[in-house]
Amino acid sequence: MSTSTPLAKRILWGLVIGVVAAVITLGIGRLHPATLSVMQKISGAVFDPLGQIFLRMLFFVVIPLVFTSLASGVAQLGRLERLGPLAGRTFALFFANMAIAATIGLVMMNTVQPGHHLDEGARAQLMQEYGSSAQQTIDKEAAQPSMSFGRLVEMFMPRNLVGAVAGPSRDALGDVLPLIMFAILVGAAATQLGEKERKRVQAALDTITGLMTRIVGFALQLAPFAVPAMIYSVIVKVGLDVLLALSVFVVGCAVALAVHLFGTMSLWLRYLAGRSPRTYFRQIRPLLITAFSTSSSNACLPASLAVANDELKLSPSTAGFVLPLGATMNMSGTALFEGCVVLFVAQAFGVELALGQQAVLMLLSVLSAVAVAGIPGGSLPMIAGLLATFGVPPEGIGIIIGVDRILDMMRTTVNVGADIVTATVVDRQLRRIPVT
């Protein structure tokens, strides 16, 4: 396929080619089992290493990207007390938006349970595929005490930060929980510096974030080749059950995203902004189409500002503050998706996350969504870190890589739609505040 074809289309075509080739191989294998055995060996010797190159390029950037992007996101806020009611309402709505979205995603995954569509034989094949590391992480989680305040302190604030992040507690990645806490503390400390020093710290963090994002871009250039290799290998080894589970996962995510955008946001519009949801979504329809086609919150920012000023008649000062900040921080679709992926892969590997763990997952989905770069594929390194944190082999992310581009378009639409709704709600509330 020509390299001039957009990357998203090449990845999707790669997914289709890998699935079709795997189904044909399984069909031939029914008639001639030796052929299937040979292709399984070829997959292990050739296709799996190709997929690992792609995955490990993502794993390389997890630690620096989580730290710098989250610390920068906090540092850029400056001194919140100087921003007044505008900042307070905006950040409260950002957090509520992402927390509600992540909760909807977790409820959907617990209800549909797409990972449980794998039978025991298929799950055993997955465990064999990822070796002893998968069983070790599952055994480690099983041996952990039940969730408690003391355990939460130990999870987020271990005695040795470097040992927790880089130590042997995870085979593929360190534990990112202490890293997230440390990044928030560094960002908060930066807001207390003088303006010149704060901007210097933020510039350094943004530079490293930009470098790590470029590496993610390099990995995505391999995706059109790695995706068909990985999906082919998984299907010929595990069988068609993984394809059924993946299809249910995609449908479940799509429904959860639609519920949040057209359900939660409609309630916000009706009761917090005093607007008709039907009329409102008609007004912002071009913006949603732009978000769906670009898969980039940052690329939609000019269109968001134009719609806010021309169609919605929002205050320029409110739109100018909320929308740029929202394109960086208000990632409700991403928070929803990250929680869904972690639960799906956990279910596929037979790792059961208790209610307390899922509550922590909801919080981490919100925090890591803030740290995601507003570009296509920016959430993949964060998801890998979350998988490792909850004792799930991060290589399991390879199962969903092929469909990520489809869901990326959907969750970007939710991100951008939630941004413009949040700006509308903040604008309505500020207009009610009497001038003193």
Secondary structure, 3 states (H helix, E strand, C coil): CCCCCCHHHHHHHHHHHHHHHHHHHHHHHHHCHHHHHHHHHHHHHHHHHHHHHHHHHHHHHHHHHHHHHHHHHHHCCCCHHHCCHHHHHHHHHHHHHHHHHHHHHHHHHHHHCHHHHCCHHHHHHHHHHCHHHHHHHHHHHHHCCCCCHHHHHHHHCCCCHHHHHHCCCCCCCCCHHHHHHHHHHHHHHHHCCCHHHHHHHHHHHHHHHHHHHHHHHHHHHHHHHHHHHHHHHHHHHHCCHHHHHHHHHHHHHHHHHHHHHHHHHHHHHHHCCCCCHHHHHHHCHHHHHHHHHHCCCCCCHHHHHHHHHHCCCCCHHHHHHHHHHHHHHCCHHHHHHHHHHHHHHHHHHCCCCCHHHHHHHHHHHHHHHHHCCCCCCCCHHHHHHHHHHCCCCHHHHHHCHHHHHHHHHHHHHHHHHHHHHHHHHHHHHHHCCCCC
